[in-house]
């Protein structure tokens, strides 16, 4: 599976932040959707995030930083 096809998740602390992240990413043309995350997969127990193509992770993280939307770790590859 190529990087363009794999899915990654940028984690957030809450469903509200995940929704804000989704809107911010859609605004810049990155397809993303809110998803729940098993809290045991993250250091801080993040239970929400946005799922997106792994190929878009770098521009997505830049967009979230620019919009001051806090996010945690990025999970990905084999989703």
C-alpha positions, 0 to 999 in steps of 0.5 A: 500500500502506498503512502498516498493510500494509507491512513494516519490519525492526528490525535486531539484531546477532545471531540471538540478539538477534533471537529475544529481540526477537521474544519481547518483541514477541509478549509485548506483542501485536506480530506479529513474526518473525525474519528475516535482513538483507543486512548491506550495508543497515545501517551496522554490518553487522547481519545479523538483525532482526525483521520487523513491520508498519510501523504497529507500529514505534514501539511495538515500539521502545519495548517493546525499549528497555523490555526493554533489548534492543539494536537497530540501524536500522529498515528499511522501507516497501517490503518 
